[in-house]
Every structure is written in structure tokens, then in C-alpha cells.
Amino acid sequence: MRRFISTMLLVFIISVATATSPKYLFYFIGDGMGPSHVLGTELFLGECQGVIGCPQRLCFTQFPHTAFVTTYSASNGVTDSAASGTALATGHKTNNGQIGTTPDGSEVSSVATWAKEQGYAIGISTTVPINHATPASFYAHEKSRNNYKEIAHDLLSSNFDFFAGGDPIYSEDNRDELYTLYRNNGYTIVRGYNNYHTQKAGADKIMLFQENRETQIPYNIDRDSSDLTLAQITKAGIDMLSRKSDKGFFFMIEGGKIDYASHSNDAATMMHEVLDFNAAIAEALEFYNKHPHETLIVVTADHETGGFVLGYNSSYTLNLKTLAGQKLSADSMEELIVETDKAQPLTWEATTHLLQEHMGVYYEQLGDKEKKQIKETFDNAEECTDDKEREEKLRQLATYAKNIVSRTAAISWASGNHSGTYVPLYAIGVGADKFKGVIDNTDIPKIIKAVAGF
């Protein structure tokens, strides 16, 4: 009788553990996404609807469990993406620049590897190169984040099931050899979301890239219908990973270009990246609603970028709806100005028209200082006899326009680099209540590990 009771108790404990362990794990990382990036995007949506506040909040800010996360690295109060990615992936602090190793160079495994060892299908995705710092932290072990060739080969060693994002940074002359190596090791390389659906049936493992070779997916604000979105990547990953293993899956999705836009202090482009990130999370949330007792979704960031501030002057006002007038990223605006000039040398009238049409900058409405800055830059370009020098002057016009948009919106940036501030965390699902208060980035994979029972 005693043995029977003990056996039944053991069965009960196992069944409880199984019932409270998530089968499906989503780990979203908004690279460079600080609290003001999130709130600013919500306030922007509100102003576009004619109200002050957040009438239509982002889906993840409505998750029931939140925390603040510290991001310092082992070597610096302000982390880089390699050290923060390693902390988020492995639960270990390391020096800036290192991937999947401790400061002394010892290799440490990631939560994705722990899940793989338990039979989970694994997906790693991003909007930047798949061998960039954050995604690499989940499968690579390198003393330098710049060891792109070695990281691309570490990817192969991981044997993970689904990779998606930008093509790997690699020598262009040897990239075909890399893809041949991937194919020879069981990966089907798919280009474009529609192509995914035509090739998925016979694929054991998949790499999903843009239709054309690009090391990053274009900014959301610049995309056309042929470009991948992070939501499409998320849908494809859920589809692939759900079919791959009955055990469940672990899926890391990075919004990598929130960081890029923030390094450029390009507010409108950054907010469109946050919206792209939100759309991807909405796909996971739809999945969660079908499997609420088996799913955990965690959303956080690796660090804040730019020291983004909602406020510029002493008037205590915001004018975020101004950002809606910008139709291209500042990077794309530079290229448009240069290419237009090469086709037909720009006149002053054509230049102001481009700034108005694509950046929402109306020259006639600018202050005297801003008018002078733009006109003198154009005049200096006109005086250049060297084509390269002229091009550089014309590129400055896009930078000035981007800065004018920020000032008009009454927002500001502290720098073009990372900051050491807290980043937010949002969670929903099985075990989400374990994320609360102020935690460190190294705590996140440890909590996931404990909740999942790895």
C-alpha cells in the first residue's frame, strides 16, 4: 500500500510539472528598444488618431506580467549586443564583444541548446544578418563578434531547425560555398515568404532569406511587397517548428533594426521597426490564444540605443504625428537624393520637392536657422567639382531633414550609441508570473530554464 501511494504521488508530481511547463517558448528581443521607444510608438499612434495618450496600445504592453531589466556587461556599464545577447541567451555575463563565452573564453551553452537537448525544435530569427551578435549568441562561441566566418560555421554546428533573417555576413566570393555547405548538411535555403510555402513540405531544416541576397531585411518604412516582414518570419517559423517536433519548440525572434534606426537617430524609422516587431508578437499571441496552457511569450530588449527622449524643449509638448510625414528612412533618402542627382543634376526646386515628398520637410515652413543650413549645404554641393565630394554634401541633406523631423516632433536623442538604462520586459503564459520587479538580463534564460524544466 505504501509503495502504491508513493508511486501515485510520483505520478502526480510528474503530471503537475508537465502541466505547468510550457511546450511552446517564444523569446522576443527588440534590439536597442528602451522604454521610451515603446511608449513613444504608442503615443505616436495616439496622435495619428487625434488624441493624447495610447488609445491603441501595442499588443505586448498589455501582457499581464512586467519587469525592469539591467543590462550592464562584465566589462562595461554600457553593454554591446554581443555581451547582452550572451547574457540573454546563456545566463552568463561576459565582456563586450564576446559571443557565447565567459570573459576567460570558456564556452557556455544557451537556452536554445538546452531546449534542443530536451527534444524541442529550435528557431532563431532576426531582421539583420543571421550571424550578427544577438542571434549568434544563441548558437556560437567566439571571442569576437567580428569573427563572422567562424560564427557562420558555428550556426551549422548547432543543427537548429529554422533560421531566418538577413543573409550571413561573409566573403561574397565564398558565400556560395557556405550555402553549399549548409545544403549538404540538410538545410533547405528558401528565398521569400511565398517560396517558403512551396518548399516547406520536403524540408527537414530551413533557412529563410530575402528574395535577393541582402544581409538585412529592409526597414519596415522602406519595404515593398516582395520584402520579408518579421511577422511573416514568425508565421513561417511557427508553422515549421510546430510540425518538426511533438515535444514543442523554442523560438527566438529579434527585431534587430530598432537598434540600427536608433543608432541613426531616425525616430520615424525606429517607430516603424517597433510596429514591425509588434506585428510579429501579434502572430505569437494568436498562437498563444489557441494554446494558452502550453505557451510562454517573453518580450524584452538587449539594451537601449540612442538615449531616446520624449521631449525637446521647455514647452512640455509633443508633436509626434509629424513623424507620419516621413515616408523613407534617412538611409534610403540619402540614396534617393544621390541616385536622382546622378540621373539628372538636382536643382534647388527639385531638392526641396524631394525633402517635402519623402521626409515631410517643407522648406518654406522652417525656421531661419534650418533654412540656412539646408540652402548652404545645397549651394556647397553645387560648387563642388569633385563628384564624390558633391555626393557627400548631398547626403548631408537627408541627415539634416531627419534631424528637423525629430525637432519638429519635439523629441531628442542623447547619442548615437547604446545607453546603460533599464530595458522593459513583458510576459504572458505559463510561468510568466516569475518575471517581476527589477531583474538582470542573466536572470531571464535561467527563469525560462526553470519554468520549462530543462
C-alpha positions in Angstrom: 0.0 0.0 0.0 2.8 2.3 0.9 4.6 1.6 -2.4 1.3 2.3 -4.2 0.9 5.7 -2.5 4.5 6.6 -3.3 4.1 5.6 -6.9 0.8 7.6 -7.2 2.5 10.6 -5.6 5.4 10.5 -8.0 2.9 10.3 -10.9 1.0 13.2 -9.5 4.2 15.3 -9.2 5.3 14.5 -12.7 1.9 15.3 -14.1 1.8 18.6 -12.3 5.3 19.5 -13.5 4.3 18.6 -17.1 1.1 20.6 -16.8 2.9 23.7 -15.6 5.8 23.6 -18.1 5.4 25.4 -21.4 5.5 23.4 -24.5 5.9 26.4 -26.8 8.5 29.1 -25.9 8.7 32.5 -27.6 11.6 34.8 -26.8 11.3 38.2 -28.5 14.3 40.6 -28.3 13.9 44.2 -29.5 17.4 45.2 -30.2 18.0 48.7 -28.8 14.4 49.0 -27.6 14.1 51.1 -24.4 11.0 52.2 -22.5 10.7 55.4 -24.5 10.9 53.6 -27.8 7.8 51.6 -26.7 5.8 54.4 -25.2 6.8 56.8 -28.0 5.4 54.5 -30.6 2.2 54.2 -28.7 1.9 57.9 -28.3 2.7 58.4 -32.0 -0.3 56.0 -32.8 -2.5 58.1 -30.5 -1.6 61.4 -32.1 -2.2 59.9 -35.5 -5.7 59.2 -34.2 -6.1 62.7 -32.9 -5.7 62.1 -29.2 -3.1 62.4 -26.5 -2.3 59.0 -25.0 -2.5 55.4 -26.1 -5.9 54.5 -27.4 -4.5 51.6 -29.3 -1.7 50.1 -27.2 0.9 47.7 -28.7 -0.1 44.1 -28.1 2.8 43.2 -25.9 2.4 46.2 -23.5 -0.9 44.7 -22.5 0.8 41.5 -21.2 -0.1 40.9 -17.6 3.5 40.5 -16.2 6.3 43.1 -16.5 9.8 43.7 -15.1 12.7 46.1 -15.5 16.0 44.6 -16.7 19.5 45.7 -16.0 21.9 45.3 -19.0 25.5 46.0 -17.9 28.2 43.6 -19.1 31.1 42.1 -17.3 33.4 44.7 -18.7 31.2 47.8 -19.0 28.3 49.7 -17.5 27.1 50.1 -21.1 26.8 46.8 -22.9 27.2 46.0 -26.6 24.9 43.5 -28.3 27.4 40.6 -28.1 27.6 40.7 -24.3 23.9 41.4 -23.8 23.0 38.7 -26.3 25.2 36.3 -24.5 23.6 37.2 -21.1 20.1 36.8 -22.6 20.9 33.5 -24.2 23.1 31.8 -21.7 22.6 33.5 -18.3 26.3 34.5 -18.1 27.9 37.9 -18.1 30.7 38.4 -20.5 32.9 41.2 -21.9 31.7 43.5 -24.6 32.5 41.9 -28.0 32.4 38.2 -26.9 29.8 35.7 -28.1 28.7 32.7 -26.1 31.8 32.7 -23.9 32.7 33.9 -20.4 35.3 36.6 -20.0 38.1 34.0 -19.8 36.9 32.5 -23.1 35.1 29.4 -21.7 32.2 28.3 -23.9 28.7 28.5 -22.3 25.6 26.9 -23.8 22.3 28.8 -24.5 18.7 28.3 -23.6 18.2 27.3 -27.2 20.7 24.5 -26.8 19.1 23.4 -23.5 15.8 23.2 -25.3 17.3 21.3 -28.2 18.7 18.7 -25.8 15.2 18.2 -24.4 13.8 17.4 -27.9 12.4 20.8 -28.7 12.5 22.2 -32.3 14.6 25.4 -32.4 14.1 28.6 -34.4 16.4 31.6 -34.5 15.4 34.6 -36.5 16.2 38.3 -37.0 15.9 41.2 -39.4 19.7 41.6 -39.5 22.4 39.1 -40.6 21.8 35.7 -39.0 25.4 35.7 -37.9 25.1 39.1 -36.2 25.7 39.4 -32.4 22.3 38.7 -30.9 21.2 35.7 -32.9 24.8 34.4 -32.8 24.7 34.4 -29.0 22.2 31.5 -29.1 24.4 29.1 -31.1 28.0 30.4 -31.4 31.1 30.6 -29.2 33.6 33.2 -30.3 35.9 35.6 -28.5 35.0 38.3 -31.0 31.6 39.2 -32.5 33.5 40.1 -35.7 34.5 36.5 -36.4 31.7 36.4 -38.9 33.1 33.5 -40.9 33.5 31.3 -37.8 30.1 32.3 -36.5 28.6 31.2 -39.8 30.1 27.8 -39.3 29.0 27.7 -35.7 25.5 28.1 -37.0 25.9 24.8 -38.9 27.2 23.0 -35.8 24.1 24.0 -33.8 21.9 21.8 -36.0 18.9 24.1 -35.2 15.8 23.6 -37.3 14.8 27.1 -38.5 16.9 30.2 -39.2 15.6 33.3 -40.8 16.6 36.9 -41.5 19.3 38.6 -43.5 22.0 36.6 -45.4 25.1 36.0 -43.3 27.9 38.5 -43.4 30.5 36.5 -45.3 33.0 37.0 -48.1 30.9 37.4 -51.2 33.4 35.3 -53.3 32.9 32.4 -50.9 29.3 32.7 -50.0 28.1 30.1 -52.5 30.5 27.7 -50.8 28.9 28.5 -47.5 25.4 27.9 -48.9 26.5 24.6 -50.5 27.8 23.6 -47.1 24.5 24.4 -45.5 22.6 22.5 -48.1 24.9 19.5 -47.8 24.1 19.4 -44.1 20.3 19.2 -44.6 19.2 22.8 -44.8 16.8 24.0 -47.5 17.5 27.6 -48.4 14.3 29.4 -49.1 14.1 33.0 -50.5 10.9 34.9 -49.8 7.7 34.1 -47.8 5.8 32.7 -50.8 8.7 30.5 -51.7 8.7 29.1 -48.2 5.2 27.7 -48.7 6.3 26.0 -52.0 9.4 24.3 -50.4 8.4 23.6 -46.8 6.9 20.2 -47.5 10.1 18.4 -48.3 12.3 20.4 -45.9 13.9 18.9 -42.8 15.6 22.2 -41.8 15.1 25.6 -43.3 16.9 28.9 -43.8 14.6 31.7 -44.9 16.1 34.8 -46.5 15.1 37.7 -48.7 14.3 37.0 -52.3 17.5 38.7 -53.3 20.8 38.4 -51.3 20.8 41.1 -48.6 22.5 41.0 -45.3 19.5 42.7 -43.7 15.8 42.9 -44.3 14.9 46.5 -45.4 13.5 48.8 -42.9 9.7 48.5 -42.5 9.3 52.1 -43.7 11.2 51.2 -46.9 9.8 47.8 -47.8 7.9 46.7 -50.9 5.6 43.7 -51.2 8.4 41.3 -52.1 10.3 42.0 -48.8 10.1 39.8 -45.8 8.4 41.1 -42.7 9.2 39.9 -39.2 5.5 38.8 -38.9 6.0 36.6 -41.9 9.1 35.1 -40.5 7.3 34.4 -37.2 4.4 32.8 -39.0 6.8 30.6 -41.1 8.7 29.7 -38.0 5.6 28.7 -36.1 4.5 26.6 -39.0 7.8 24.9 -39.4 8.6 24.3 -35.8 5.1 23.0 -34.9 5.5 20.3 -37.5 9.1 19.5 -36.6 8.7 18.2 -33.0 5.8 16.8 -30.9 7.8 17.9 -27.8 7.3 21.6 -28.6 9.6 24.4 -29.7 11.8 27.3 -28.7 11.7 30.3 -31.0 13.9 33.4 -30.6 12.7 36.4 -32.8 14.9 39.6 -32.9 13.7 43.0 -34.1 17.3 43.8 -35.0 16.8 47.1 -36.8 15.2 49.0 -34.0 18.8 49.3 -33.0 20.0 50.4 -36.4 17.4 53.2 -36.7 18.2 54.3 -33.2 22.0 54.5 -33.9 21.0 56.8 -36.8 18.7 58.8 -34.5 16.0 58.2 -37.1 12.8 58.4 -35.0 10.2 57.7 -37.6 12.1 54.7 -38.9 12.6 53.4 -35.4 8.9 53.6 -34.6 8.1 51.7 -37.8 10.5 49.0 -36.7 8.8 48.8 -33.3 5.5 48.4 -35.1 7.0 45.6 -37.2 8.2 43.9 -34.0 4.7 44.3 -32.5 3.2 42.7 -35.6 5.5 39.7 -35.1 4.5 39.4 -31.4 0.8 39.5 -32.5 1.4 36.3 -34.5 2.8 34.6 -31.4 -0.1 36.0 -29.4 -2.6 34.5 -31.8 -0.8 31.1 -31.4 -0.9 31.6 -27.6 -4.7 32.2 -27.7 -5.0 28.7 -29.3 -2.6 27.1 -26.7 -2.9 29.3 -23.6 -2.0 26.5 -21.2 1.1 25.4 -23.1 2.7 28.7 -24.2 5.1 31.2 -22.8 5.9 34.5 -24.5 8.7 36.7 -23.2 9.4 40.1 -24.8 12.4 42.2 -23.8 15.5 44.1 -25.2 19.2 43.6 -25.1 19.9 47.3 -24.3 18.6 50.8 -25.1 20.1 52.7 -28.0 20.3 56.4 -28.6 19.2 57.8 -25.2 15.8 58.4 -26.8 13.8 61.2 -25.0 10.2 62.1 -25.4 10.6 65.9 -25.1 12.9 68.5 -26.7 12.1 72.0 -25.4 10.5 73.8 -22.4 7.0 73.9 -23.8 6.1 70.4 -22.5 4.5 69.4 -25.7 5.0 66.5 -28.2 4.2 66.7 -31.9 4.7 63.0 -32.8 2.2 63.0 -35.6 4.8 64.9 -37.6 6.7 61.6 -37.9 3.9 60.3 -40.2 5.1 62.7 -42.9 8.4 60.8 -43.3 8.0 58.1 -45.9 11.5 56.8 -46.2 14.3 56.0 -43.8 17.1 58.6 -43.7 19.4 56.0 -45.2 17.1 55.4 -48.2 16.6 59.2 -48.5 20.4 59.6 -48.9 20.4 57.0 -51.7 17.4 58.6 -53.4 19.0 62.0 -53.4 22.3 60.7 -54.8 20.7 58.5 -57.5 18.3 61.3 -58.6 21.3 63.6 -58.9 23.3 61.1 -61.0 20.4 60.7 -63.4 19.8 64.5 -63.7 21.7 67.1 -61.6 19.4 68.3 -58.9 18.1 71.8 -59.0 17.1 73.7 -55.8 13.5 73.3 -56.6 13.8 69.5 -57.2 15.8 69.1 -53.9 13.2 70.8 -51.8 10.5 68.8 -53.5 12.3 65.5 -52.6 12.6 66.6 -49.0 8.9 67.6 -48.8 7.6 64.5 -50.6 9.7 61.8 -48.8 10.6 63.4 -45.4 7.7 65.7 -44.8 10.1 68.6 -44.5 8.5 71.8 -46.0 11.3 74.3 -46.6 9.0 77.3 -46.5 7.8 76.4 -43.0 11.3 76.0 -41.5 12.9 78.5 -39.2 15.7 80.7 -40.4 18.5 78.6 -39.0 17.2 75.4 -40.6 16.6 77.1 -43.9 20.1 78.4 -43.9 21.6 75.0 -43.1 19.8 73.3 -45.9 20.4 76.0 -48.5 24.1 76.4 -47.7 24.6 72.6 -47.9 22.9 72.6 -51.3 25.0 75.6 -52.5 28.2 74.0 -51.3 27.3 70.8 -53.3 26.7 73.0 -56.4 30.2 74.4 -56.1 31.9 71.0 -55.8 33.9 70.0 -58.9 34.6 66.5 -57.5 31.7 64.1 -57.9 32.4 62.2 -54.7 32.6 65.4 -52.6 29.3 66.6 -54.2 27.7 63.3 -53.3 28.8 63.6 -49.6 27.3 67.1 -49.4 24.0 66.0 -50.9 23.9 63.1 -48.4 24.0 65.6 -45.6 20.6 66.9 -46.7 19.0 63.7 -45.6 20.7 63.9 -42.2 19.5 67.5 -41.7 16.0 66.5 -42.8 15.9 63.6 -40.3 17.1 65.9 -37.5 14.5 68.5 -38.4 11.8 65.9 -38.2 12.9 65.0 -34.7 13.0 68.6 -33.6 9.5 69.3 -35.1 8.2 66.2 -33.3 9.7 67.6 -30.0 11.9 64.5 -29.4 15.6 64.2 -28.8 18.5 61.8 -28.7 21.4 61.7 -26.2 23.8 60.0 -28.6 24.2 57.7 -31.5 25.2 54.8 -29.3 23.9 52.5 -26.5 23.0 53.6 -23.0 23.0 51.8 -19.7 19.4 52.3 -18.7 16.9 49.7 -17.8 15.0 47.9 -20.6 11.5 46.6 -20.2 10.2 43.0 -20.1 6.7 41.8 -20.8 5.5 38.2 -20.4 2.3 36.2 -20.8 1.5 32.5 -20.4 2.8 29.6 -18.5 5.4 30.8 -15.9 5.0 34.4 -16.9 4.4 35.4 -13.3 8.0 34.5 -12.5 9.1 37.7 -14.3 8.6 40.6 -11.9 10.4 43.5 -10.2 13.9 44.5 -11.2 15.9 41.6 -12.6 19.2 41.2 -14.5 19.4 40.1 -18.1 21.2 36.9 -17.0 18.1 36.0 -14.9 15.8 35.7 -18.0 17.2 32.5 -19.5 17.5 31.0 -16.0 13.9 31.6 -15.3 12.9 30.2 -18.7 15.0 27.1 -17.9 13.4 26.6 -14.5 9.8 27.2 -15.9 10.4 24.8 -18.8 12.1 22.2 -16.5 15.2 21.9 -18.7 
